[in-house]
Amino acid sequence: MNSVWKTFLESHSARIDDAGKVRFPDAPVEADCALMALSPLGLIAVSGPEAESFLQGQVTHDVTRLSTAVSQLGSHCSPKGRMLASFRTFRRDAVIYLQLPRTQVEALTRRLHMYLLRAKATIEDASERLIAIAIAGTCAPSLLASHLAAVPTQENGVTQDGELITIRIPGPTPRFQLLGPPAALEAIWDDLAATATVVNTEFWSLLDIRSGIPTLYRQTSDAFVPQMANLHLLDGVSFKKGCYTGQEVVARMQYLGKLKRRMYLAQVSTDDPPVPGDVLHAANSRSEQAAGRVVDAGINGKGDYELLAVVEIEAAERGEVRLGGPDGPSLSFRDLPYGFSGQD
C-alpha cells in the first residue's frame, strides 16, 4: 500500500494489517450514502506506442473502443478460453490501466509479459501510482458535483478533473470510483466523509455482486469461459474484433455451442461464510462435477450472504441448489439487473 495513503487512513482510525487490508472499527456493513477506500484493488499499467494493439490481442473486449471518456470490463483468457483474470480498463493520458484485485496483479502482469515479445509496450504494476476510493448511494452524484468540474452521467463513463479520474460503475445503486495520487484524494475524502458514512471495502464487493459484475480470484481463475460469468452481457466480450488469446473457444461457444451454465445472483443464510470457489450441489445434476461454484459472496446488513454463482441452467431453473452439498443451505435466487435472452 502507498505509504502516504496508509498514514492518512491510519490518522482516520483505520486499522491496516500486513496484507494491506483496511478496516474502520465500528463501521456499518452497508449505508445509504457510503464512502469506501478501495485498497484491495490494484492496477496494471500498459503504455507505449503499441499498447493498444498488444492488449487487443490479449483481452476479450474491444480495446479500440476504450477512450478517456469510457471504461470497459474485460478479461484475459487461457488458450482454452477460460478466464484467468477479470478487470476494468480505463485510459489516463496515454496509459491504459487494468484494475483488478491486488492479489491477482502479479500473476496477470507475468502472464501478459509472456505474450509481449517484440511489441513496443511496457507492462508494470501501478498499484502504488493511483489510489482508489468510492462513494455509493443516491447521494453520490450531487456530492461529487459539488467537488468536481464534471461527473460521469452514463454507466462506465469517465471524467477527468485535474489529477482525479472519476468512473461511474453500472448497477442499481449509483456509485463512483475516484482515482488519483494520495494528495489529491485526501482533501476530497475529508469533504465527502462529512456527509457520507465510511464503510469497509466489503460493501463495494457486495454492490458488485448486486450489480452482477464478476470478480475472479485465485480460487476461480481458469474456471469459467466468459459467457458463463455473463461477461458478454456486460459488454466485456467482443465477437467482432478478431483474434485474441482464447478467442476461438469463446466464439465457438457463442455461435456453435449451447451454454449449459451461467452466472446467477442468489442469497443464502448460513453460519459458514461462502467464499469464491465453493461448490454447489443440485439433485439430479447431469454433471460429474459440482453443479456450480461460487464466484463471489458478501454479507449484507441483515446477516445473510448475497452471492454470484455459476450454476447449471437446468438446476437453477428448478431452484434446487444448495451450498456445499446435499444437506447444505438452499440458495434463493434473485433477479440480476440485466436479463437473459435468446442465446444469452
Secondary structure as UniProt FT lines:
FT   HELIX           3..11
FT   TURN            12..13
FT   STRAND          15..16
FT   TURN            18..19
FT   STRAND          22..23
FT   TURN            25..26
FT   STRAND          34..37
FT   TURN            39..40
FT   STRAND          41..47
FT   TURN            49..50
FT   HELIX           51..56
FT   TURN            57..58
FT   HELIX           63..65
FT   TURN            68..69
FT   STRAND          72..77
FT   TURN            79..80
FT   STRAND          83..92
FT   TURN            93..94
FT   STRAND          95..101
FT   HELIX           102..116
FT   TURN            117..118
FT   STRAND          122..125
FT   TURN            127..129
FT   STRAND          131..136
FT   TURN            138..139
FT   HELIX           140..145
FT   TURN            146..147
FT   TURN            155..156
FT   STRAND          157..161
FT   TURN            162..163
FT   STRAND          164..169
FT   STRAND          175..180
FT   HELIX           182..193
FT   TURN            194..195
FT   STRAND          197..198
FT   HELIX           202..210
FT   TURN            211..212
FT   TURN            218..222
FT   HELIX           226..229
FT   HELIX           231..234
FT   TURN            245..246
FT   HELIX           247..255
FT   STRAND          261..268
FT   TURN            276..277
FT   STRAND          279..282
FT   TURN            283..284
FT   STRAND          292..299
FT   TURN            301..302
FT   STRAND          305..312
FT   HELIX           313..318
FT   STRAND          321..323
FT   TURN            326..327
FT   STRAND          332..334
FT   TURN            342..343
//
